[in-house]
């Protein structure tokens, strides 16, 4: 790994070691429904990249032959391993490793998937290329992630506030970028969907390492936008006494040619 990659890896590991308890727990029903809709086969051998607490792996495990969960942060991987044990899932392998250098042979997996991870990578296109490499011809590569606005200025503002909240955030991709990367890396797009996700601002900022002063800075920027000030890119809305915001979540599925 180059110095820039290793430096960011250290940030990611620090942040998600403190956040591991937040992301442990059972698989949300919405995620189970999403995975069920992917058309997985019982014979599929699946790779879950940047698996976090392995929620995607645990949702897929009953539907496929085997899942390998690769995660950079040991505390997150351990949380997923413990939950899988409690849930009686025995067809998941837990591997500590970096998404930029996947330790698997070419053309090994039927499906490679990553969820809510690209915005943590220094070079997400490199990760996509690795996912394609280890996927069999005819297999599927699936990326699910938050999206930056297509407008460059709004995208920069949005990612600025994401980085304030979580230093492990680099930059959320734009949908147009994901499409270009898929085409460049020999993937035929089979499905491309974008849905708006509404989040509670205070819940979004509930991260152990986030300083109160930074929370106040974000609150002020959002409040000013609601009063007609500069756009943050967060698309805030007020619902009675609660402030929420909207972010696009993209799902793109490609077939390796």
Beta strands, then each sheet from edge to edge (+ up, - down):
strand 1: 45-49
strand 2: 66-71
strand 3: 92-96
strand 4: 109-115
strand 5: 135-146
strand 6: 187-200
strand 7: 236-239
strand 8: 242-256
sheet 1: 3+ 2+ 1+ 4+ 5+ 8- 6+
sheet 2: 3+ 2+ 1+ 4+ 5+ 8- 7+
end
